[in-house]
């Protein structure tokens, strides 16, 4: 039996998300997308199944070698059944608060590693006839950029519904022999260690050359200005506590044209505007909980895409970390934006990404058993190295469609864990920034206040920059489908989530879901009930 191909083995960057995961910290990414109409479970399942030849990973599960002698491999699941990965739920009242509560329940569950690490939950019963899609994908399979690319692969750029291709039979290849897999794990881990050592050497040379090219005195001065902030002990904020409760996932959104106008007026970037809004919201939240902010810094973990400009987003993780610190005690939002811009600009020019890449290469050169052990130790740090994760993923700026139904909004999800009880994910789509806020329900029971402070901060920053609000485009009424003329419907603004619906209390969560349709796969009923017992009725 031939051993696994090298391309089938997870990289160190991908495997670390498996090593770090535990029951209290599910490490999948995802989104909640909302469409202007519904589709049947059977039609949607057939549609997704037709896309599987384009995404072989969706049929593969992970296989961990004995004693972690090598990184896990991707092997085709011999018992793959797409009906185990797609389900349909119906809300009772169809409110945004119910949808957010359901999403939090689903995102709180650890994915079954005995199956391919993705699933989709369709949710109907929403108001105005809308339908939602809750999409989960394990972080070892993709980062935010490649996750968006996968979503785009499933969706279409045209409302026209193309006929599905003829279903092709698929016979998964047999699993590799255990002895061959063990030998391949040993050989591949040795090869990867050598490659990572060479990569570390190249990264060190690149770092030295970059610093010399930027003139050593200037580089040293930049480092001297940032080191105190990076080395400063990090005081916990109200949401920095052990995460043990279910997840909350709520959202808001902002106008991209308004953000761009603020950027132009203040000489910053759109990312700077986002970080300024989040910083102001966290500062107000800390004061709300009686914590002083004078002289304190907010330390972000900002993922950075390492793919070359214009490169196609491949599967897996191609990201690094940019540690960004922002001051919490600047009340004037224009001054805060200026401070954020200066710090992010200096961080980008300091080549700290090269230094972090060097450290990652050295870590990747360690034998896989040590990397797995590092994952366990990483969950037991005496203090959180960052206050929160804030990621901004570019998405398509043209409307996308699912079987002819337009995607109205898409709110990203980023995991939390250890002592980071709150994180923020931003994704751009069709002229708006859609913001997903993840929180631990026990650590941050009032996460709605952070959202409220973000909405307030954005409106105040927009006014301070002299930017006028951009009115949302009005949706055109659909033409009559019969020859008989009908009066045009009154045009109404396309819905956006600018309101703050009240949170659903935990004791009311059981009333969220009215129905779970699993008749397409009766064997899935027990799994579904076990996963969503708190929100199912009957």
C-alpha positions as CSV (number, residue, x, y, z in Angstrom):
1,X,0.0,0.0,0.0
2,X,1.6,3.3,-1.0
3,X,2.1,5.9,1.8
4,X,0.3,9.1,2.0
5,X,1.3,11.8,-0.4
6,X,3.1,14.7,1.1
7,X,0.3,17.0,0.0
8,X,-2.1,15.0,2.2
9,X,-0.2,15.8,5.4
10,X,-1.1,18.9,7.4
11,X,1.5,21.6,7.7
12,X,2.7,22.8,11.1
13,X,0.6,26.0,10.6
14,X,-2.6,23.9,10.1
15,X,-1.9,21.2,12.7
16,X,-1.4,23.7,15.5
17,X,-5.2,24.4,15.4
18,X,-5.8,20.7,16.2
19,X,-3.1,20.6,19.0
20,X,-4.6,23.7,20.6
21,X,-8.2,22.7,20.5
22,X,-10.1,21.4,23.5
23,X,-13.7,21.1,24.5
24,X,-13.8,24.5,26.1
25,X,-12.1,26.1,23.0
26,X,-13.6,24.8,19.6
27,X,-11.3,26.1,16.9
28,X,-13.5,26.5,13.8
29,X,-14.2,29.6,11.8
30,X,-17.4,30.3,10.1
31,X,-20.1,32.8,9.2
32,X,-23.8,33.5,9.3
33,X,-25.1,34.5,5.9
34,X,-28.6,35.8,5.3
35,X,-30.4,35.4,1.9
36,X,-33.5,37.1,0.5
37,X,-35.4,33.8,0.1
38,X,-35.3,30.1,1.0
39,X,-34.4,26.8,-0.7
40,X,-35.4,23.3,0.2
41,X,-33.0,21.0,2.1
42,X,-33.0,18.4,-0.8
43,X,-32.2,21.0,-3.4
44,X,-29.5,22.6,-1.4
45,X,-27.9,19.3,-0.5
46,X,-27.8,18.3,-4.2
47,X,-26.3,21.7,-5.0
48,X,-23.5,21.4,-2.5
49,X,-22.8,17.8,-3.5
50,X,-22.3,19.0,-7.1
51,X,-19.5,21.3,-5.8
52,X,-17.6,18.6,-3.9
53,X,-15.4,17.6,-6.8
54,X,-14.0,21.2,-6.7
55,X,-13.3,20.8,-2.9
56,X,-11.8,17.4,-2.2
57,X,-11.0,18.3,1.4
58,X,-14.8,18.3,2.1
59,X,-14.7,14.5,1.7
60,X,-11.6,14.0,3.8
61,X,-11.1,13.5,7.5
62,X,-8.0,13.8,9.6
63,X,-6.0,10.7,10.7
64,X,-3.6,11.2,13.6
65,X,-0.5,8.9,13.5
66,X,0.5,7.0,16.6
67,X,2.2,9.1,19.3
68,X,2.0,12.1,17.0
69,X,5.2,11.0,15.2
70,X,4.1,13.1,12.3
71,X,1.4,15.7,11.6
72,X,-2.1,14.3,10.9
73,X,-3.0,13.4,7.3
74,X,-6.1,14.1,5.2
75,X,-7.6,10.8,4.1
76,X,-10.9,10.2,2.3
77,X,-13.7,9.3,4.7
78,X,-14.8,5.8,3.6
79,X,-18.2,6.4,5.2
80,X,-18.8,10.0,3.9
81,X,-22.4,11.0,3.7
82,X,-23.2,14.6,2.8
83,X,-26.4,14.4,4.8
84,X,-24.4,14.3,8.0
85,X,-23.1,17.8,7.2
86,X,-26.2,19.6,6.1
87,X,-29.4,20.2,8.1
88,X,-32.4,22.5,8.2
89,X,-33.8,24.2,11.3
90,X,-36.9,26.4,11.6
91,X,-37.1,29.4,14.0
92,X,-40.3,30.0,16.0
93,X,-40.4,33.8,15.7
94,X,-37.7,34.5,13.2
95,X,-36.0,37.4,15.0
96,X,-32.4,38.4,14.7
97,X,-32.0,37.6,18.4
98,X,-33.2,34.1,17.9
99,X,-30.8,33.6,15.0
100,X,-27.9,34.9,17.0
101,X,-28.8,32.6,19.9
102,X,-28.9,29.6,17.6
103,X,-25.6,30.5,16.0
104,X,-24.0,30.8,19.4
105,X,-25.2,27.3,20.3
106,X,-23.9,25.8,17.0
107,X,-20.5,27.6,17.2
108,X,-20.1,26.3,20.8
109,X,-19.9,22.7,19.7
110,X,-16.6,20.9,19.0
111,X,-16.6,19.3,15.5
112,X,-16.4,15.5,15.2
113,X,-12.9,14.6,14.1
114,X,-14.1,11.3,12.8
115,X,-15.8,13.1,9.9
116,X,-14.8,15.8,7.4
117,X,-14.5,19.1,9.5
118,X,-17.3,21.2,8.0
119,X,-21.0,21.6,8.3
120,X,-23.9,23.9,7.1
121,X,-27.1,24.6,9.0
122,X,-29.9,26.2,7.0
123,X,-32.3,28.3,9.0
124,X,-35.7,29.3,7.8
125,X,-38.6,31.0,9.5
126,X,-36.9,34.4,9.4
127,X,-38.9,37.5,9.0
128,X,-39.6,38.8,5.4
129,X,-39.2,35.3,4.1
130,X,-35.4,35.4,4.5
131,X,-33.2,32.3,5.1
132,X,-29.9,32.0,6.9
133,X,-26.9,29.7,6.5
134,X,-24.7,29.0,9.4
135,X,-21.4,27.7,8.0
136,X,-18.6,26.1,10.1
137,X,-15.2,25.1,8.9
138,X,-12.3,23.9,11.1
139,X,-9.4,26.3,11.3
140,X,-6.9,23.5,10.4
141,X,-8.6,23.4,7.0
142,X,-8.6,27.1,6.2
143,X,-7.9,30.6,7.5
144,X,-10.3,33.5,7.0
145,X,-9.1,34.3,3.4
146,X,-9.3,30.8,2.1
147,X,-12.6,30.3,4.0
148,X,-14.1,33.2,2.1
149,X,-12.7,31.7,-1.1
150,X,-14.5,28.4,-0.3
151,X,-17.7,30.3,0.4
152,X,-17.4,32.0,-3.0
153,X,-16.9,28.7,-4.6
154,X,-20.3,27.5,-3.3
155,X,-22.1,30.7,-4.2
156,X,-22.6,32.2,-7.6
157,X,-22.1,35.7,-9.0
158,X,-25.3,35.5,-11.0
159,X,-28.9,35.0,-10.0
160,X,-29.4,32.6,-12.9
161,X,-29.7,29.0,-11.7
162,X,-27.5,26.7,-13.8
163,X,-28.5,23.1,-14.2
164,X,-26.6,20.8,-11.9
165,X,-24.0,18.6,-13.6
166,X,-24.7,14.9,-13.8
167,X,-23.8,13.2,-10.5
168,X,-20.6,11.3,-10.7
169,X,-20.1,8.2,-8.6
170,X,-17.2,8.6,-6.2
171,X,-15.3,5.7,-4.7
172,X,-12.9,6.8,-1.9
173,X,-9.5,5.2,-2.2
174,X,-8.6,2.7,0.6
175,X,-6.9,4.0,3.7
176,X,-3.1,3.6,3.8
177,X,-1.6,0.6,5.5
178,X,-0.8,1.4,9.2
179,X,2.9,0.4,8.8
180,X,3.3,2.5,5.7
181,X,1.6,5.5,7.3
182,X,3.9,5.3,10.3
183,X,7.0,5.2,8.1
184,X,5.7,8.0,6.0
185,X,5.1,10.0,9.2
186,X,8.7,9.6,10.3
187,X,10.1,10.5,6.9
188,X,7.8,13.5,6.4
189,X,8.5,14.9,9.8
190,X,12.2,14.7,9.2
191,X,11.9,16.3,5.8
192,X,9.7,19.1,7.2
193,X,12.2,19.7,10.0
194,X,15.0,20.2,7.5
195,X,12.8,22.4,5.3
196,X,11.8,24.5,8.2
197,X,15.4,25.0,9.3
198,X,16.3,26.2,5.9
199,X,13.3,28.5,6.0
200,X,14.4,29.8,9.4
201,X,17.8,30.5,8.0
202,X,16.3,32.3,5.0
203,X,14.0,34.3,7.3
204,X,16.9,35.4,9.4
205,X,18.8,36.6,6.3
206,X,15.7,38.4,5.1
207,X,15.2,40.1,8.4
208,X,18.8,41.3,8.5
209,X,18.8,42.5,4.9
210,X,15.5,44.4,5.4
211,X,16.7,46.2,8.5
212,X,20.0,47.1,6.8
213,X,18.1,48.3,3.7
214,X,15.9,50.5,6.0
215,X,19.1,51.9,7.6
216,X,20.0,50.3,10.9
217,X,19.7,53.4,13.1
218,X,16.1,54.0,12.0
219,X,15.2,50.4,12.5
220,X,16.7,50.3,15.9
221,X,14.8,53.4,16.8
222,X,11.6,51.9,15.7
223,X,12.2,48.8,17.8
224,X,13.2,50.9,20.8
225,X,9.8,52.7,20.5
226,X,7.8,49.5,20.4
227,X,9.6,47.1,22.7
228,X,8.3,48.8,25.9
229,X,4.7,48.4,24.8
230,X,5.2,44.8,23.7
231,X,7.1,43.8,26.9
232,X,4.8,45.7,29.2
233,X,2.8,43.4,31.5
234,X,-0.7,43.0,30.3
235,X,-3.5,43.9,32.8
236,X,-6.6,41.9,32.2
237,X,-9.7,43.6,30.9
238,X,-13.2,42.6,31.9
239,X,-13.3,39.9,29.2
240,X,-9.9,38.4,30.0
241,X,-11.0,35.4,32.1
242,X,-11.1,31.6,31.6
243,X,-13.7,30.8,28.9
244,X,-15.9,27.9,30.1
245,X,-19.4,29.0,29.0
246,X,-21.3,28.6,25.7
247,X,-20.5,31.1,23.0
248,X,-22.4,34.2,22.1
249,X,-22.4,35.4,18.5
250,X,-23.9,38.8,17.7
251,X,-23.2,41.3,15.0
252,X,-23.4,44.8,13.5
253,X,-22.3,46.5,10.3
254,X,-20.8,49.7,8.9
255,X,-20.7,51.4,5.6
256,X,-17.5,51.0,3.5
257,X,-18.0,54.3,1.7
258,X,-18.3,56.1,5.0
259,X,-15.2,54.3,6.3
260,X,-13.3,55.2,3.2
261,X,-14.4,58.8,3.6
262,X,-13.1,58.9,7.2
263,X,-9.9,57.3,6.0
264,X,-9.4,60.0,3.4
265,X,-10.3,62.8,5.7
266,X,-7.9,61.7,8.4
267,X,-5.0,60.3,6.4
268,X,-5.4,56.7,7.8
269,X,-6.4,53.3,6.5
270,X,-9.7,51.5,6.7
271,X,-8.1,49.0,9.1
272,X,-7.1,51.9,11.3
273,X,-10.7,53.1,11.4
274,X,-11.9,49.6,12.4
275,X,-9.2,49.4,15.2
276,X,-10.1,52.8,16.4
277,X,-13.8,51.9,16.7
278,X,-13.0,48.7,18.5
279,X,-10.5,50.4,20.9
280,X,-13.1,53.1,21.8
281,X,-15.7,50.5,22.5
282,X,-13.4,48.4,24.7
283,X,-12.4,51.5,26.6
284,X,-16.0,52.4,27.3
285,X,-16.8,48.8,28.2
286,X,-13.9,48.7,30.7
287,X,-15.0,51.9,32.4
288,X,-18.6,50.6,32.5
289,X,-17.2,47.7,34.6
290,X,-15.3,50.0,36.9
291,X,-11.8,49.5,35.4
292,X,-9.6,52.6,34.9
293,X,-8.1,53.1,31.5
294,X,-5.5,55.8,32.2
295,X,-2.1,54.8,30.9
296,X,-3.4,51.4,29.7
297,X,-2.9,49.7,26.3
298,X,-5.1,47.3,24.4
299,X,-3.1,44.6,22.8
300,X,-4.5,43.0,19.6
301,X,-3.7,39.8,17.8
302,X,-4.2,40.9,14.2
303,X,-3.9,38.1,11.6
304,X,-2.0,39.1,8.4
305,X,-2.4,37.3,5.1
306,X,1.0,36.1,3.8
307,X,-0.2,35.2,0.3
308,X,1.4,37.3,-2.4
309,X,-0.8,40.1,-3.9
310,X,-3.1,38.6,-6.5
311,X,-2.4,35.0,-5.5
312,X,-5.3,32.6,-5.5
313,X,-6.4,31.7,-2.0
314,X,-5.4,28.1,-1.5
315,X,-6.6,25.8,1.3
316,X,-4.8,25.9,4.6
317,X,-3.4,28.7,6.7
318,X,-1.1,31.2,5.2
319,X,-1.2,33.9,8.0
320,X,1.1,35.5,10.5
321,X,0.4,37.7,13.5
322,X,0.8,41.4,13.9
323,X,0.8,42.5,17.5
324,X,-0.8,45.9,17.7
325,X,-1.1,48.0,20.8
326,X,-3.5,51.0,21.0
327,X,-4.1,53.4,23.9
328,X,-7.3,53.1,25.9
329,X,-7.2,56.5,27.5
330,X,-7.6,58.8,24.4
331,X,-11.2,60.1,24.4
332,X,-11.0,62.3,21.3
333,X,-11.7,59.9,18.5
334,X,-9.7,61.8,15.9
335,X,-6.7,61.8,18.2
336,X,-7.2,58.1,18.8
337,X,-7.4,57.4,15.1
338,X,-4.1,59.3,14.7
339,X,-2.4,57.3,17.4
340,X,-3.7,54.0,16.0
341,X,-2.4,54.9,12.5
342,X,1.0,55.9,13.9
343,X,1.3,52.6,15.8
344,X,0.1,50.3,13.0
345,X,2.3,52.2,10.5
346,X,5.4,51.8,12.7
347,X,4.6,48.2,13.4
348,X,4.5,47.4,9.7
349,X,7.8,49.2,9.0
350,X,9.5,47.5,11.9
351,X,9.8,44.1,10.2
352,X,8.2,42.4,13.2
353,X,6.4,40.1,10.8
354,X,9.8,38.9,9.6
355,X,10.8,38.2,13.2
356,X,7.6,36.3,13.9
357,X,8.0,34.3,10.8
358,X,11.5,33.4,12.0
359,X,10.1,32.2,15.3
360,X,7.3,30.2,13.6
361,X,9.9,28.6,11.3
362,X,12.0,27.5,14.3
363,X,8.9,26.2,16.0
364,X,7.9,24.3,12.9
365,X,11.3,22.6,12.8
366,X,10.6,20.9,16.2
367,X,9.4,17.3,16.0
368,X,5.6,16.9,15.8
369,X,5.3,15.3,19.3
370,X,6.9,18.5,20.7
371,X,4.6,20.7,18.7
372,X,1.6,18.7,20.0
373,X,2.9,19.1,23.6
374,X,3.4,22.9,22.9
375,X,-0.3,23.0,21.9
376,X,-1.3,21.6,25.3
377,X,1.0,24.0,27.2
378,X,-0.3,26.9,25.1
379,X,-3.7,26.4,26.8
380,X,-2.1,26.8,30.3
381,X,-0.3,30.1,30.1
382,X,-0.5,32.0,33.4
383,X,-1.7,35.1,31.5
384,X,-3.2,35.9,28.1
385,X,-0.6,37.2,25.6
386,X,-3.2,39.4,23.9
387,X,-6.4,41.0,25.0
388,X,-8.3,40.0,21.9
389,X,-8.2,38.9,18.2
390,X,-9.4,41.4,15.6
391,X,-9.3,40.2,12.0
392,X,-10.4,41.9,8.8
393,X,-11.0,39.7,5.8
394,X,-11.7,41.2,2.4
395,X,-14.7,39.7,0.7
396,X,-16.4,40.2,-2.7
397,X,-17.8,43.6,-3.5
398,X,-20.4,42.2,-5.9
399,X,-23.6,40.5,-4.8
400,X,-23.5,36.7,-4.5
401,X,-26.4,34.3,-4.9
402,X,-27.3,30.8,-3.6
403,X,-29.6,29.1,-6.1
404,X,-30.9,32.4,-7.3
405,X,-31.3,33.9,-3.7
406,X,-29.2,37.0,-3.1
407,X,-26.9,37.0,-0.1
408,X,-27.9,40.1,1.8
409,X,-25.4,40.0,4.7
410,X,-22.6,37.7,5.9
411,X,-21.3,38.0,9.5
412,X,-18.0,36.2,10.1
413,X,-17.2,34.1,13.2
414,X,-13.8,33.9,14.9
415,X,-13.1,31.5,17.8
416,X,-12.3,32.6,21.4
417,X,-10.5,30.6,24.1
418,X,-8.2,30.5,27.1
419,X,-8.6,33.9,28.6
420,X,-9.7,35.8,25.5
421,X,-13.4,36.0,26.2
422,X,-14.2,38.4,23.4
423,X,-13.0,38.7,19.8
424,X,-14.0,40.6,16.7
425,X,-14.1,39.6,13.0
426,X,-14.8,41.9,10.1
427,X,-15.6,40.9,6.5
428,X,-16.4,43.3,3.7
429,X,-19.1,42.5,1.3
430,X,-21.0,44.5,-1.3
431,X,-20.3,47.9,0.2
432,X,-20.5,47.2,3.9
433,X,-18.3,45.9,6.7
434,X,-20.0,43.1,8.5
435,X,-18.8,42.6,12.0
436,X,-19.2,39.4,14.0
437,X,-18.6,39.6,17.8
438,X,-17.8,36.4,19.6
439,X,-18.0,36.3,23.4
440,X,-18.1,33.8,26.2
441,X,-21.6,33.9,27.7
442,X,-20.2,33.7,31.3
443,X,-17.3,36.1,30.9
444,X,-19.1,38.7,28.8
445,X,-22.8,38.3,29.5
446,X,-23.5,41.9,28.3
447,X,-21.6,41.7,24.9
448,X,-24.5,43.8,23.5
449,X,-23.0,46.8,25.3
450,X,-19.7,46.4,23.3
451,X,-21.8,46.4,20.1
452,X,-23.6,49.5,21.3
453,X,-20.3,51.2,22.1
454,X,-19.0,50.3,18.6
455,X,-22.0,51.7,16.8
456,X,-21.7,54.9,18.9
457,X,-18.0,55.3,18.3
458,X,-18.4,54.9,14.6
459,X,-21.1,57.5,14.4
460,X,-19.1,59.9,16.6
461,X,-15.9,59.4,14.5
462,X,-17.8,59.9,11.3
463,X,-19.3,63.2,12.6
464,X,-15.9,64.3,13.9
465,X,-14.3,63.7,10.5
466,X,-17.0,65.7,8.8
467,X,-18.4,62.7,6.9
468,X,-22.1,62.7,6.0
469,X,-24.0,59.4,6.5
470,X,-24.4,57.5,3.2
471,X,-28.1,56.6,2.6
472,X,-28.6,52.9,1.9
473,X,-29.6,52.0,-1.6
474,X,-33.2,51.2,-2.1
475,X,-34.1,47.8,-3.5
476,X,-36.0,47.8,-6.8
477,X,-39.3,46.1,-6.9
478,X,-39.3,42.9,-9.0
479,X,-41.1,43.0,-12.3
480,X,-44.4,41.2,-12.6
481,X,-44.0,37.7,-13.9
482,X,-47.3,37.7,-15.8
483,X,-48.4,39.7,-18.9
484,X,-51.0,41.6,-16.9
485,X,-49.5,44.9,-15.6
486,X,-49.3,45.4,-11.8
487,X,-48.6,48.5,-9.8
488,X,-45.0,48.8,-8.7
489,X,-44.3,47.9,-5.1
490,X,-43.1,50.7,-2.9
491,X,-39.3,50.6,-2.7
492,X,-37.9,50.0,0.7
493,X,-34.3,50.2,1.9
494,X,-32.4,47.0,1.9
495,X,-32.4,45.8,5.5
496,X,-29.3,46.2,7.6
497,X,-28.8,45.4,11.3
498,X,-28.5,48.8,12.8
499,X,-30.8,48.1,15.6
500,X,-29.9,46.3,18.9
501,X,-32.4,43.5,19.5
502,X,-32.5,42.3,23.1
503,X,-30.5,39.2,23.9
504,X,-32.3,36.0,24.5
505,X,-32.0,34.8,28.0
506,X,-30.5,31.4,28.5
507,X,-33.7,29.9,30.0
508,X,-35.5,31.0,26.8
509,X,-33.0,29.4,24.4
510,X,-35.1,26.2,24.3
511,X,-37.9,28.2,22.6
512,X,-35.7,29.3,19.7
513,X,-36.1,26.4,17.3
514,X,-39.5,25.1,16.4
515,X,-38.5,22.3,14.0
516,X,-35.5,20.4,12.8
517,X,-35.8,18.7,9.4
518,X,-33.7,15.6,9.3
519,X,-36.0,13.3,7.3
520,X,-33.4,13.2,4.5
521,X,-31.0,11.4,6.9
522,X,-32.8,9.7,9.8
523,X,-29.5,8.4,11.2
524,X,-28.6,12.0,11.8
525,X,-31.5,12.7,14.2
526,X,-29.7,11.5,17.3
527,X,-26.5,13.5,16.5
528,X,-28.6,16.6,15.8
529,X,-30.5,16.3,19.1
530,X,-27.4,15.8,21.1
531,X,-25.7,18.8,19.6
532,X,-28.7,21.2,19.8
533,X,-30.5,19.8,22.8
534,X,-30.7,23.3,24.5
535,X,-32.5,24.8,21.5
536,X,-34.7,22.0,20.2
537,X,-38.3,21.6,21.1
538,X,-39.8,18.2,21.8
